[in-house]
Amino acid sequence: MPRRVAICAVAQIKNEPDIWYKRFQGMVLDCVEQILKQTGVTFDLKKGIRNVVTCSDDVFDARTISDNALTDVVGAHYRGEEKMAQDGINGLGYAMACILSGHDEVVLLAGHCKESQSESRRMCTNLAFDPFYCRPLGMDFTNVNALQARAYMAQSGIQEEHLAKIVVRSRKNGARNPYARENRMVTETEVMKSPMLSDPVRELHHYPVTDWAVAFLLSSEERAREFTDRPVWITGFGSCMDTYFLGDKDLTSNFSLKKAAEKAYRMAGIKDPRRDLNLFELNDAVAYQLPMWAEGIGLCEEGNGGRWIDAGWMEKHAVNLSGGMLNGNPVMIGGLARAAEAVLQLRGEAGSRQADGIRRALAHGTTGAAGQHQAVVILEK
C-alpha cells in the first residue's frame, strides 16, 4: 500500500482588503510561528523541516524572484526552498510528491499575496497574456472570464437571478468564517443592479481585492503523530493546464478541470463524487464559476448549472461553506484557502459553519483566464 501524506497543521491570518500595516514577510511569519506553536516542529535538518515550498507572485510582490524575500521567514536559508507560481494548491501536490518520493519527511508550505499593493489587478493579470497579439488588446482575467461567463450562461441556463443567489449566499457563509474577509451583506436586487465590470460580470459578481497568508505542515504517515493527533490525509491530487491561446479552446468545455478531477479521483478511489465526498470547496473568483466548476468535477450534470442551483444542491452538497473565493481571497492562493477550510471541517474545527459527518472533502484551485489551469485535491479524515 502506498505511503500516505498527512496535513498536520494549518495556520492563517484573516483575509483583509488592505493589510497596509504589515509587509508580506510579516504576514507569512505570523503563520509560520503558529505552525511551530501548534506542532512543536523544529528546523532541525535531521528530524524537523528539511524542505520548504512557498507560493508567491513576482508581479503582485513588485519584485523579481519574489520568494527570495521569504527565505529567512520560512527558515529556508539552510535548506531547500521551492517556489510554486501557479495556484498555491499545487504546493500541496508538490509537498506530497517530495514526501511520497522519500526525499523528505516533513515539509512546510507557505503562501501569500497582497493584492492591495498594485494599482490595478487588471493591469497585473494583463501580463499573463501573449505580448504580441493578446496583451495589446487589453485582455485580462476579468474580461476573458466575462467571455467565458456569457458562453457558459447560455449553455447551462444560468440567469442573473442565479448569480445573485450565489453572491448573497457567499457573503452569508463568509460572515460565519472568522478568517474570511468582512463584507457587507447584500440583497439579490443589489447584486443585479451593481455596476457592470465586463458584460455579463458585474462588480458584485467578482471577488474583492484581498490580502492574506497561510501555512501548512505536511509529513509522512510515519511521522504524523509526532505533530498532531488529528491528521488529515491527502489521498488524491490532479492538475491540468489548458491551451494558452484563447481562440484554441472551447470556453465551456471544462477540459482542464475534468482532467484534473479524473486524476485525483483515480488516485483516491473516488467512483462518484456526489456519493463519495461530503464537502466541496470550489475556487470561484467570479460567481458564474461556482456552477461551472461544479459541472467540471462531476457534482452537477453538464449543462444543468441553473437547475442545480434552483434545486438547492449548493447546500445539499455542502459547497463553499467558507464563503469561497468570491467572498475574498487573493489570486494565487485561493486554492490554499479552499484546502485550509477542508482541513478545518475534517478536523471538526470549523466553528459555527461546521458541517456534520465530513469524512472526505474536495479542495479545488484554479488560476489563469477562463480556468486555464486547474488542480484538485482529495482530503480525508
JOCOR-V609416 format. One record per backbone hydrogen bond with DSSP energy under -1.0 kcal/mol. NH is the residue of the N-H (numbers start at 1). CO is the residue of the C=O. Records with the same first field share a line. If there is no record, write none. Layout:
NH->CO ; CO
//
This chain:
6->219
7->232
8->217
9->217
11->215
13->213
15->179
16->211
20->18
22->19
27->23
28->24
29->25
30->26
31->27
32->28
33->29
34->30
35->31
36->32
37->33
38->34
39->35
40->36
48->44
49->42
50->106
52->80
53->108
54->82
55->110
61->57
63->58
68->65
69->66
70->67
74->70
75->72
76->71
79->76
80->50
82->52
84->54
88->332
90->87
91->88
93->89
94->90
95->91
96->92
97->93
98->94
99->95
100->96
101->97
102->99
103->98
104->98
107->218
108->51
109->216
110->53
111->214
112->55
113->212
115->210
117->114
118->115
124->120
125->121
126->122
127->124
128->125
129->126
135->130
138->135
139->134
144->140
145->141
146->142
147->143
148->144
149->145
150->146
151->147
152->148
153->149
154->150
155->151
156->152
158->153
163->159
164->160
165->161
166->162
167->163
168->164
169->165
170->166
171->167
172->168
173->169
174->170
175->171
176->173
177->174
180->177
191->187
192->188
193->189
194->191
197->201
198->201
201->198
203->195
205->202
206->203
207->285
211->16
212->113
214->111
215->11
216->109
217->9
218->107
219->6
220->105
221->4
224->220
226->223
227->224
228->224
232->7
233->380
234->5
235->378
236->378
238->376
240->374
242->372
248->245
249->246
253->250
258->254
259->255
260->256
261->257
262->258
263->259
264->260
265->261
266->262
267->263
268->264
269->265
270->265
275->272
276->272
277->273
278->360
280->318
281->362
284->282
285->283
287->205
289->286
290->287
292->288
293->289
294->290
295->291
296->292
297->293
298->295
299->294
300->294
304->301
306->156
308->304
309->305
310->306
311->307
312->309
313->308
316->312
317->313
318->315
319->314
320->280
323->320
328->325
333->330
337->333
338->334
339->335
340->336
341->337
342->338
343->339
344->340
345->341
346->342
347->343
348->345
349->344
353->350
354->351
361->379
362->279
363->377
364->281
365->375
367->373
373->367
374->240
375->365
376->238
377->363
378->236
379->361
380->233
381->359
//
